[in-house]
Amino acid sequence: MHSSRILTTAALLGLLALVPATGAQALKSPHLAPDNAEAATVVSEKITDQGQFGDCTGTAIAPQWVLTARHCIEGAEGAKASGAVRVGNGDNTREIPIDRWEVAPGGDIALIHTAQSMKLSRYTEVDDELRYSGEATAYGWSASGSGKGKQLPMAKAIITGKSEYNLYEGAAGVTTQLEEGAAIQSGDSGGPLFHNGKVTAVVTASINPVADGANESNPQEETPQQEDATEATSWTAKTRDAVYSPVADQKGWIDKTIAGQSTDSSAQASSAINPSPFIAGAAVVVLGGAAVTAWVLHRGRRRSGE
């Protein structure tokens, strides 16, 4: 759904709030990823040179290409692509500079291009089928959280159906529920959902977030209120339910972009991205109503002068 349509939906639901976060948190999970080829393709992203690792998460799908969420880069300060991706786990990590990015014509999908090859033993295949049911595996990187900075958390997930929420025009979002107490947190945006070894979707938002210390049956009841929206809150949103943006309907664009056949509109977007009013450079966007709250999981930064 296009950002302007999302804003209309939010208005009808009665809430559109911007709430800065204290910092990126990794996927909360009792499990760390095994040392295997699948997990090795999940990278931590530092969006722009002013960012930090854990801003977002991505998946290496080619030697110089990372699949991530569009709102990760549209929420970045300035228009110039910069920053880096970090590959590896534990003490064996490498940082590769980002030199450009491209946004998909639909869905919360983007590609990050690195200045050099990531030199992995394999790269993840992009799913060519839209999936709204089945079992999956979720990953999410950050500078802190369950992963202790350089250990990648993972969680088993159940794909539960289609979502009415989506950031950009594209296929219906994929709803998931994480198992064994795992929870999505800020910094997981762009993180992959794997099905049978392929990346089938990327994290867009969480649903019904629960604040640390809040009443879990009524997550908003004890949520600290923010007097100054420019100051960070002291709580972190966590949820077991999440909306992912499917990648299958954008696979043609992904393949062409990697092959060097990106469209003029995509190339223009990669060099001069203007944050949409939906993102507006804010750390988090909350869409709320009587039953649903969607929390965009990107540790963004406010644009100067706002």
C-alpha positions in Angstrom: 0.0 0.0 0.0 1.3 3.4 -0.9 2.5 5.6 1.9 -0.3 8.1 1.3 -2.9 5.3 1.6 -1.3 4.2 4.8 -1.7 7.7 6.2 -5.4 7.7 5.2 -5.8 4.3 6.9 -4.1 5.7 10.0 -6.4 8.7 10.1 -9.4 6.4 9.9 -8.1 4.3 12.7 -7.6 7.4 14.7 -3.8 7.4 15.4 -0.5 8.3 13.7 2.3 8.8 16.2 6.0 9.3 15.9 8.1 7.8 18.8 11.9 7.8 18.8 13.6 4.7 20.1 16.5 4.5 22.5 18.5 2.4 20.1 18.4 -0.7 18.0 17.7 -4.0 19.7 18.3 -7.4 18.2 15.6 -10.1 17.6 14.8 -11.3 21.1 15.1 -15.1 21.1 16.4 -17.9 23.3 18.3 -19.3 20.2 21.4 -18.1 18.4 21.9 -19.0 14.8 24.0 -22.0 14.0 27.2 -21.6 12.0 25.8 -22.5 8.7 25.6 -21.1 5.1 22.1 -19.7 5.6 22.8 -17.7 8.7 26.1 -16.5 7.1 24.2 -14.5 4.5 22.3 -12.4 7.2 24.2 -9.1 7.6 24.0 -6.1 9.9 23.6 -2.7 8.3 24.9 0.7 9.2 22.7 3.1 7.2 24.8 6.1 6.3 28.2 7.0 7.8 26.3 8.6 10.7 24.5 5.4 11.6 25.6 2.3 13.6 25.6 -1.4 13.0 22.1 -2.6 13.9 20.3 0.2 12.2 18.7 -2.6 10.0 19.2 -6.2 8.9 19.7 -7.6 5.4 20.4 -10.7 3.4 23.3 -11.1 1.0 21.8 -12.4 -2.3 24.8 -11.8 -4.6 28.5 -10.9 -4.1 27.7 -7.2 -3.9 24.0 -7.1 -3.2 22.0 -7.1 0.0 18.2 -7.4 0.2 16.6 -5.2 2.9 13.6 -3.0 3.6 12.9 0.1 1.6 11.9 2.1 4.7 15.5 1.5 6.1 17.0 3.7 3.5 14.2 6.1 3.0 14.4 7.0 6.7 18.1 7.8 6.4 19.5 11.3 6.6 20.5 12.9 3.3 20.3 11.4 -0.1 23.8 10.0 -0.6 24.2 6.2 -0.1 26.8 5.5 2.5 27.5 3.3 5.6 28.5 -0.3 5.6 27.3 -3.9 6.0 28.9 -6.3 8.5 29.3 -9.9 7.5 30.3 -12.8 9.8 29.5 -13.8 13.3 31.3 -13.6 16.7 34.9 -12.4 16.4 35.1 -13.3 12.8 33.4 -10.2 11.1 34.2 -7.9 8.2 32.8 -4.5 7.2 32.1 -3.7 3.6 31.2 -0.1 2.5 27.9 0.7 0.9 28.2 2.7 -2.3 24.6 2.8 -3.6 21.1 1.5 -3.1 18.0 0.9 -5.2 14.3 0.8 -4.2 11.8 -1.6 -5.7 8.8 -0.3 -7.7 6.5 -2.0 -5.1 6.6 -3.3 -1.6 8.9 -2.5 1.3 11.8 -3.8 -0.7 15.3 -2.3 -1.4 18.7 -3.5 -2.5 22.0 -2.2 -1.1 25.1 -2.4 -3.3 28.5 -2.8 -1.6 31.8 -1.3 -2.9 33.5 -4.7 -2.8 32.4 -8.4 -2.9 31.3 -9.8 0.5 33.2 -13.0 -0.4 30.8 -15.4 1.1 30.7 -19.2 0.3 27.2 -18.9 -0.9 24.4 -16.3 -1.4 20.7 -16.7 -0.5 18.2 -17.4 -3.3 15.1 -15.2 -3.5 11.8 -17.0 -3.3 9.7 -16.8 -6.5 6.4 -17.8 -4.7 4.2 -15.7 -2.5 3.7 -17.6 0.8 0.9 -17.0 3.3 1.2 -20.2 5.3 3.8 -22.6 6.5 6.9 -22.7 8.8 9.8 -20.3 8.5 12.9 -19.0 10.2 13.4 -15.4 11.2 16.7 -13.6 11.9 17.5 -10.1 13.2 20.8 -8.3 13.8 21.7 -5.4 16.1 24.3 -3.8 18.3 22.7 -5.2 21.4 20.0 -7.6 22.6 19.9 -11.4 22.6 22.8 -11.5 20.2 25.2 -9.7 22.5 26.3 -7.6 19.5 28.0 -10.0 17.2 26.0 -13.3 17.7 23.0 -13.6 15.4 19.7 -14.4 17.0 17.2 -16.6 15.2 13.6 -17.8 15.8 11.2 -20.3 14.4 8.1 -18.6 12.9 4.7 -19.6 11.7 3.3 -17.8 8.6 -0.2 -17.0 9.6 -1.7 -15.3 6.6 -2.1 -11.9 4.8 -1.9 -8.5 6.4 -4.0 -5.4 5.5 -0.9 -3.3 6.3 1.9 -2.6 3.9 4.2 0.4 3.5 4.2 0.6 -0.3 2.1 -0.6 -3.2 2.8 -4.3 -3.7 1.7 -7.7 -2.7 -0.2 -8.1 0.6 2.1 -8.3 3.6 2.9 -11.6 5.3 1.8 -12.0 8.9 3.9 -14.2 11.2 4.0 -15.4 14.8 7.3 -16.2 16.4 7.6 -19.2 18.7 9.2 -20.0 22.1 8.8 -16.5 23.4 10.9 -14.8 20.6 10.0 -11.2 19.7 10.7 -8.7 17.0 12.4 -5.5 18.2 13.7 -2.3 16.6 16.7 -2.9 14.4 15.2 -6.0 12.9 13.8 -4.1 9.9 14.8 -5.7 6.6 15.6 -9.0 8.3 14.8 -12.1 6.3 12.1 -14.7 6.7 13.5 -18.0 5.3 11.3 -20.8 3.9 13.0 -23.9 2.7 16.4 -22.1 2.4 15.1 -19.1 0.4 14.4 -15.6 1.6 10.6 -15.2 1.1 10.0 -11.9 2.9 11.7 -9.0 4.9 10.6 -7.4 8.2 8.4 -4.4 7.7 6.6 -3.9 11.0 5.5 -5.5 14.3 1.9 -5.8 15.5 0.6 -4.9 18.9 4.0 -4.0 20.5 4.5 -4.6 24.2 6.7 -2.2 26.1 9.2 -3.5 28.7 7.3 -3.4 32.0 3.9 -2.9 30.4 0.8 -4.9 31.1 1.0 -7.5 28.3 -2.7 -7.9 28.2 -3.0 -4.2 27.5 0.4 -3.1 26.0 -0.5 0.6 25.9 -1.7 0.8 29.5 1.6 1.4 31.2 3.5 2.8 28.2 5.7 5.8 29.2 4.4 9.0 27.6 6.7 11.2 25.6 6.6 14.9 26.3 9.2 15.8 23.8 9.2 13.8 20.6 12.8 14.6 20.0 13.9 12.8 23.1 14.3 9.1 23.2 11.9 6.9 25.2 13.1 4.6 27.9 11.3 1.6 26.7 11.6 -0.9 23.8 8.7 -2.3 21.8 8.6 -6.0 21.5 6.2 -8.3 19.7 5.7 -11.9 18.7 3.7 -11.0 15.7 5.1 -9.2 12.7 4.3 -8.1 9.2 6.8 -9.0 6.5 7.0 -7.7 2.9 7.0 -10.6 0.4 9.8 -10.6 -2.2 8.4 -12.9 -4.9 6.4 -10.2 -6.7 9.6 -8.1 -6.9 11.9 -11.0 -8.0 12.0 -9.9 -11.6 13.1 -6.4 -10.6 15.7 -7.9 -8.2 17.1 -10.1 -10.9 17.3 -7.2 -13.4 18.9 -4.9 -10.9 21.6 -7.4 -10.0 22.2 -8.0 -13.7 22.8 -4.3 -14.2 19.4 -3.6 -15.9 17.8 -1.3 -13.2 15.2 1.1 -14.5 15.7 4.9 -14.8 13.2 5.5 -12.0 15.0 3.0 -9.7 18.4 4.5 -10.5 17.1 8.0 -9.7 15.7 6.8 -6.5 19.0 5.3 -5.5 20.9 8.5 -5.8 18.2 11.0 -4.5 15.8 9.4 -2.1 13.4 11.7 -0.3 11.9 10.2 2.9 8.2 9.7 2.5 5.9 11.6 4.8 5.1 8.2 6.4 8.7 7.7 7.5 9.5 11.4 7.8 13.0 10.6 9.3 11.4 9.3 12.5 12.7 6.5 14.5 9.4 4.6 14.7 5.9 4.9 13.2 3.0 3.6 15.2 -0.3 2.8 13.4 -3.0 2.1 15.9 -6.7 1.3 16.1 -9.1 -0.6 18.3 -7.4 -3.9 17.6 -4.1 -3.3 15.8 -0.9 -1.4 16.3 1.9 -1.5 13.8 5.4 -0.6 14.8 7.9 0.1 12.1 11.2 -1.5 13.2 13.8 0.9 11.9 16.1 2.9 14.1 15.9 6.1 12.0 17.3 9.5 12.7 15.4 12.8 12.6 16.4 15.1 9.7 18.1 18.3 10.7 15.9 21.3 11.0 12.7 19.2 11.9 
